Amino acid sequence: MRRAAAGVGVTRVAIVEAYAELARRVLAGPPRLGRTRMVAVDGPSGAGKSRFAAHLADALAVAQNGDRPPVVHTDDLLDGWEDQLTFWARLETRVLAPLRAGRAGAYHRYSWVRRSFLPDVVTVPAAPVLIVEGVSAARATARPELTLAVFVTAPAPLRLARAVARDGPAILPELRRWHAGEAVHFAADATAEHADLVVDGAPELPHDRAHYYLRLG
């Protein structure tokens, strides 16, 4: 679907797709992580990854008659700011390896307030679909086992403003280092170039829960 968005002296056309259709595509795709179809929602901080993952999970729940897929947020697996990209072994050992073998995974969620992992265990069932959301979720290591790789992007000033509005200005020093680290990673990994979808996390048209916008150009 194409929709026109009026700009200053120009009309831009946005490519709009329905989450419901994407959910059907995912379910029709091959399971590559054991019997699970893994969807990675990647992109820089503040781009809109969590929103996209939540809306896709909702659409998959409808397509599966109420069976909402588990969503693992990589921020919950990081051991603080310095673990930006080195957390992957934790995800592999505790979530991906068990699912690959057809068993449920489990992990401890990191508390950014306490700066430690919480004692309660979060179980990840061996479901037909798993959504992994977060920076580097679609990294090269994961690509052979992905049914769908999504890269969500938005302008850097907007992403910074969103993060500060959410977490407060005190995070700015760490956040700037984080943005620099993710930029280096995405360039070296060529994540967006290998993604199945590149999604506009800051479209000129309003967001809604039923549709997303593909990035043009």
C-alpha positions in Angstrom: 0.0 0.0 0.0 1.3 3.5 -0.8 0.3 6.6 1.1 1.2 10.2 0.3 2.8 12.4 3.0 2.9 16.1 2.4 6.2 17.9 3.0 7.4 21.4 2.4 6.9 21.9 -1.4 7.0 18.1 -2.0 4.8 15.0 -1.6 6.6 11.9 -0.4 5.2 8.4 -0.9 5.4 6.0 2.0 5.2 2.2 1.5 2.8 0.9 4.1 2.5 -2.8 5.0 0.2 -4.5 7.5 1.6 -6.4 10.5 -1.1 -9.0 9.9 0.4 -9.8 6.5 3.9 -9.9 7.9 2.7 -12.3 10.6 1.4 -14.6 7.9 4.7 -14.4 6.1 6.6 -15.3 9.3 4.4 -18.3 10.0 4.7 -19.5 6.4 8.5 -19.2 6.6 10.9 -22.0 7.5 11.8 -22.6 11.1 15.6 -22.4 11.3 16.2 -22.4 15.1 15.1 -26.0 15.7 11.4 -25.9 15.2 11.2 -22.2 16.0 11.0 -19.3 13.6 13.3 -16.6 15.0 12.5 -13.0 14.1 15.2 -10.4 14.9 14.2 -6.8 15.3 17.4 -4.8 15.1 18.4 -1.1 14.8 19.9 1.7 16.7 18.7 2.9 20.1 15.5 4.9 20.1 14.5 3.9 16.5 11.3 2.2 17.5 12.3 -1.5 17.7 10.3 -2.2 20.8 7.1 -0.8 19.3 7.6 -2.8 16.1 8.3 -6.0 18.0 5.2 -5.5 20.2 2.9 -4.8 17.2 4.3 -7.8 15.3 3.8 -10.0 18.4 0.2 -8.8 18.7 -0.4 -9.7 15.0 1.1 -13.1 15.5 -1.1 -13.7 18.5 -4.2 -13.0 16.3 -2.8 -15.3 13.6 -2.2 -18.0 16.1 -5.6 -17.8 17.8 -4.3 -16.0 20.9 -0.9 -17.7 21.2 1.4 -14.7 21.6 5.1 -15.4 20.8 7.7 -14.8 23.4 9.7 -11.6 22.9 13.2 -11.4 24.3 14.7 -7.9 24.7 18.4 -7.9 24.5 18.6 -5.0 27.0 17.3 -7.5 29.6 20.4 -9.7 29.0 23.1 -7.0 29.2 25.3 -6.8 32.2 25.3 -3.0 32.2 26.4 -0.4 29.6 29.7 -2.1 28.9 28.0 -5.3 27.7 26.5 -3.6 24.7 27.7 -6.3 22.2 29.4 -8.9 24.3 26.2 -10.3 25.9 25.5 -12.7 23.0 27.1 -15.8 24.7 24.5 -15.4 27.4 21.6 -15.3 24.9 23.1 -18.3 23.0 23.6 -20.5 26.1 20.4 -19.7 27.9 17.9 -19.1 25.2 18.9 -20.1 21.6 20.7 -23.4 22.4 17.7 -24.9 24.3 15.2 -23.7 21.7 17.5 -25.2 19.0 17.1 -28.6 20.8 13.4 -28.2 21.2 13.5 -27.2 24.9 12.4 -24.1 26.7 15.0 -21.5 27.5 15.3 -19.4 30.6 17.3 -16.3 31.7 17.6 -13.8 34.5 16.5 -10.2 33.6 19.0 -7.4 34.3 17.8 -4.6 36.5 19.2 -1.2 35.3 18.1 0.3 38.6 19.8 -2.3 40.8 22.6 -2.9 38.3 22.4 -6.6 38.8 20.5 -9.6 37.5 17.3 -10.3 39.2 16.8 -13.7 40.9 13.5 -14.6 39.2 13.8 -16.7 36.0 12.1 -15.7 32.8 11.1 -18.8 30.8 11.2 -18.7 27.0 8.9 -21.5 25.7 9.9 -23.5 22.6 7.1 -21.8 20.6 6.6 -21.6 16.8 7.9 -18.1 16.8 10.5 -16.2 18.9 11.1 -12.4 18.5 14.5 -11.1 19.7 14.5 -7.3 19.9 17.5 -5.1 20.5 20.8 -3.7 19.2 22.7 -6.5 17.3 19.8 -9.0 17.4 20.2 -9.5 13.6 24.0 -9.8 13.7 25.9 -12.0 11.3 26.2 -14.8 13.8 22.4 -15.2 13.9 21.6 -14.8 10.2 21.6 -18.5 9.3 18.9 -19.2 11.8 16.7 -16.2 11.2 13.3 -16.6 9.5 13.1 -12.8 9.3 15.5 -9.9 9.9 14.1 -6.4 10.5 16.2 -3.2 10.8 14.3 -0.2 12.2 15.9 3.2 11.8 15.2 6.9 12.5 17.2 10.1 12.5 19.9 10.4 15.2 18.6 13.6 16.8 15.1 12.1 17.2 16.5 8.9 18.6 18.5 10.8 21.1 15.5 12.9 22.1 13.3 9.8 22.5 15.9 8.1 24.8 16.3 11.2 27.0 12.6 11.6 27.3 12.3 8.0 28.4 15.2 7.7 30.7 16.2 11.3 31.6 19.2 13.5 30.8 21.5 11.8 33.3 22.1 8.9 30.8 23.5 11.2 28.1 27.2 10.4 28.7 26.6 6.7 28.5 24.1 7.1 25.7 26.5 8.9 23.5 29.1 6.2 24.0 26.4 3.6 23.2 25.4 5.4 20.0 29.0 5.5 18.9 29.4 1.7 19.6 26.3 0.7 17.8 27.3 2.8 14.7 30.6 1.0 14.5 28.9 -2.4 14.9 26.3 -1.7 12.2 28.9 -0.5 9.7 31.1 -3.6 10.3 28.3 -6.0 10.4 26.4 -4.5 7.4 23.2 -5.3 9.3 20.8 -3.1 7.4 22.1 -4.4 4.1 21.4 -8.0 5.1 17.9 -7.2 6.6 14.8 -8.5 5.0 12.9 -5.3 5.9 14.3 -1.8 6.6 11.5 0.0 8.5 11.1 3.7 9.0 10.8 4.3 12.7 9.9 8.0 12.2 7.4 8.2 9.3 5.8 11.5 8.4 2.4 9.7 8.6 1.0 8.7 12.0 1.8 5.4 13.6 -1.0 2.9 14.0 -1.0 -0.6 15.5 -2.0 -2.3 12.2 0.7 -0.9 9.8 4.4 -0.1 9.6 6.3 1.9 7.0 9.1 0.7 4.9 12.2 2.9 4.6 12.6 4.4 1.1 15.9 4.8 -0.6 
